[in-house]
Amino acid sequence: MNMDFIAIGDCTVDEFIKLEEAQVNCTIDSDECTISMKWGDKIPYEKSVLVPGVGNAANAAVSAARLGLSTGFISNVGGDRYGEEIVEVFEKEHVDTRYVRKNEGLGTNHDYVLWFNAERTILVKHEDYPYAMPESLEAPKWFYLSSAGRSESFHAEVAAWCAAHPETRLAFQPSTFEMSMGVEKLADLYRVTELVACNKEEAERILALGPTDVKELLAKMHALGPRMVLITDGPNGAYASDGTAVYQVPMYPDTKPPVDRTGAGDATTSTIVVALALGKPLDEALLWGPVNSMAVVQEIGAQKGLLTREGLEALLAKAPADYHVTTI
């Protein structure tokens, strides 16, 4: 049977380094902050934690599998022990790995996460893998594309594949590289996208705008071609539009103080896509995302806290009265 959900994109090993000593410096009237440590010194750290098999698309694949969808992953790993560990992680999570390509002679992507309080700064270096759509691929119900290498031609290939297979709906979460490509080079991809998702600052970057009202950002993102747009805005919650209505949902209240915010956005977006894949309307799907995001930040890494469908629905059932979708 064709799968419900196939994620497409890079995966990596995240090595968390929990810092003991650092300073965070923020600009007045700005959200821009820097982290600083003593130059040329020995910096103590509390602990390190190795988390294999993560990344935007990888996190989405695990999210979908835990929520009950038949799930696959199109990705690349190196011909090393980290690549083997990543495949093992996905197999344990019941993610089909037949399209995960092992590249002999190349290393596996390895990120270092400087973890201080509940926030993190990530040092990244991604290998230049030879991405290509699998030849024997059967059309899934949904693709979830994010951070799929650094190949413009591959993104064009995905766009052409989706245009030729309208039975497959595409969720697109642009990564830093994909945003840097610009909207013109990704025009064909945006036109075949069912749902595009990003945070408010990313939407402003994609559209080359300064600080802009969320409703205007939603409208301008729609103009690129996608049928639905999702924009998250930190403590202000998430906003979504289907072109006729604009919905807003608040953050789901934390059950305890966050431990690590890595993967919160991936959890929100992927869970909303899963709800859509299960036939939920956009406003109802919007309720699902912040619940899984809340659960993820209670654990180290982007996947440990991801919920099963039973766990998510239990939290939805006991949500406070003010946790509801508003049409704005």
N, C-alpha and C positions, 0 to 999 in steps of 0.2 A: 504493500500500500504506500501511496505517496505520503511523505511526512507532513505534519502540520506546520513545522517551523524549522527553517534552516538559517543559522547565523553565518555571516561572512565577514571575516576580518582577522587581524593579527591576534595572537595570544602570546603571553609572556610569563616569566617567573618574576613575581614581586618579592623583593627582599626588604622587609620592614626593619628599620633601625630606629628604635625608640630612644630619642635624645633625652638626656637629663638636664643639660645646660644649653640654653639658647635664648635669644632675645627676639621678640617680634616687634617690628617698628611699622606703624601705620601712618599714612599721610592724613592730615586733618581734612575732614569733609571728603574723604575718599575711601573706597574699599580696598585700595591697593596697599598691600603690606609686604614687607620683606622679613626674612629670618636671618639672623646674624650669629656668628660664633667667633671665637678668638682665632685670629690668623696665626698660622705657624705653631699652634699649640696642640696638645693631645686632648681630644674632646671625649669625655666619658659618655658611654651610652648605657641605658638600662638593660636592654635585651635586643635580640634580632629574631625575626620570624620569617621563614621562607614559605611563600604561598605560590605554588605552581598552577598554571592554567587559567590565568586571568587576562583581562583586557575588555574593552567595551563589548565586542561581539561575543567573546567567551563568557562573560558574565551573563549576557542575555540568553545564551544557550542553556546555561545551568538554571537560570531563572525559569525558562520555559519548561524545561524537563521536570523541575520540582513541582511546577504547577500543573503537571499532568499531560502536557503536549508531547506527541512523538517528535523528537528533536534531533537535528543533525548539525554539523559544523563544517564549513569550508575554510581551511586555514593551512598554515605552514608551521613546521617546527624544525629545529636543527637535528643533525644526526648525532646527538649527544644524550647524556643521561637525563638532562632536563627535558628534552623532547619526549623521551620515554615516560617520564613522570607525568607530563602533561596529558599524554594519551591515556594513561592509567586513571588520571583524575576524571576525565570525561566519561570513560567507560564505567567507572563507579557511579557517576551521576546519571547513567543511562542516556548519554548523548552519543549518537551514532558517529563514529570516527572514520568512516570509510573514505571521506573526502579530506581528511587531514593528511597533508603531504609531508613526508620526512625527507629533508634535504641533507644528504651526505656532503660533508665538506663545509657546511655552514653551521654556525652556532644558533642556539635558541635565544630569542629575545629575553633580556634580563634587565629589569628595572630596579633601582634602589630608591626606597621610599623613606625619606627623612620624616619621621613621625614625632610630632611635638604637640602635646595636649591632644585635642581631637582632630587637629588638622594635619595635612601632610604636603610636602613638596617632593615631586617625583623626578628622579634623574633617569632619562630614557635614552635608549639606543636600540633602534630596530634594524634587523638585517634586511637586505634587499632581496626578498624572496620572489621567485618567478610565479606570480599569481596567474591563474587561468580558470575559467569555468570548467567543471568536470564534463567530460564528453558524454557520460552515461547518466547524466542527472535527470531524475524524474521531477516534474514540477511540483513543488510543495505549495501549501496554501499561503504561506508567508515566507518572505526573505527578511532578514534583519541585517542591514549593512552598516558597518562602522569601522573606521581605521583599517581599511583593507589595503595595506601596503602603500607604496609611493608611486604607483603606476597609473598614469592618466589613461592609458589604453585599456587597463583592466576595468576601470570604472565605466568606460565607454562600452566594454563588452557586457557588463552587467546591465546597463541601460538597454542595449540591443536585445539581450536575452529576455528581459522583462517585457519589452515591447512586443516580442514574438510570442510571449506566453502570458496573455492578460489574465489567465486564471490564477496566477500568482500575484499576490499583493506585496508591495515593497515598503518596509519601514526603513528610513534612512536617518541615522544619527551622525552628522558630520563630525569628523575628528579634526584635530589641529591641521593636519596636512590637507584634508579635504576642504577645509575652509580656506586654506591658503591657495588652493587651485582657482578659486573665484567662481562666481555663478555662471559665467559664460561657458567655461570648459565643462561644467556639470549640468548644463541646461537640459540635455536629453535625459539625464538621470532624474532631475527634479520633476520633469514632465511625466515620468512613469511612476512617481512615488505616491503611495497611498497616504503615508504619514511621515512627515519630517519632524524631528525632535531635536531641541537644543535648549540651553539656558538663555536667559535674557541677554547677557553680555555676548554670547556667541551669535545670537540673532543679529545684534548690532554690528558685529564684525562681518558676518556673512553679507549683510546689506550695506556695509560701508557707511554706517550711521553713527552719530554720537548718541548720548542718552536719549531714548525714545520711549514713548508710552507703549505698553504691552499690546494694546488693541491695534495700534498702528503697525507694530512689528508683525502681529499675526496676519494682518491684511497684506502686508508687503511680502511676507513669506508665501502666502497663498498665491500671489501673483507669479511666483516662480514656477508654479505648476502642481504642487501636491494637493490632494483632495482634503487632507486634514493636517493641522499644524498643532504641535505641542511645544509650549515654552514654559520651562520651570524658572522660578524666581526666588530661590532660597527661602527665607522665612515668610515670604508672601505667598508661598504655595505654588500651584501650577495652573496654567491657563491652556485651554484648547479650543480650537475652532474647526467647524466643518464647512465654513464658508457662508453659513446662514445664521449661526448662533455662536456666541462666545461664552465659554464656561470657565469658572474658577473654582478650585478646591483648595482648602487650607492644608497645611502640614498635618499629618496625623500625629497626635501628641506622643512624645517620647515616653516610654514606660520607665526609663532611667536615663541618666546623662549619657550622651554619645561617647563611644570609645574611639571610633575611627570613622571618618566620613567618606573613605574611599569606596567608590561604587554606588553611592546614594543615587546619583542621576541615572546610572545604568539600571538600577533596580526599578526606579519610577517608570522609565520609558519602556523597558522590556515587559513589565507587568501590565501596563496599559495595552501594549500590543497583544499580549496573551489574552487579555479580556476581550479585545476586538476579535481575535481568532476564535474565541469561544462563542461569538455571536452577540456580545454585549454592545449596546449603543454607546456612542462616545461619552456621553455624560456619565453613564454608569461605570464605564471602563476607567474614567478619570479618578473615581473613588478608590480603585484598586492600587494605583501606583504608589501613593505616599505611605500606604500601610507597609509594603515591602521595603521601602526606603527606610522607614523608621526601624524596622527589624535589622537591616543590614548594618546600620551605624552602631549597633550594640555589640558588634563583634569585630575582630581584627580581619581586615581584608574585605574584598568585594563580594564574597560568595557564602561565607560560613553562615551568615544570618538569614540568607534567602529562605522564604517560607514555602511550605507545601500549600496546596490549595485549601486543605482542611484548616491549616493554621491561619491562613489569610482570611478565610471566611469567618472564622471564630472571632478574630479581631474586628472585622467589619461589623459583626453582630453586636459587639459591645462598644462600638464607637460612641463618643460623647455626642450630645444633641447638636452641638455646633459644628460637627464634622459632616458637611453636606456640600453638594455642588450648587453653586449659584450661577444664574445666567446674568451676564453683565452687558 
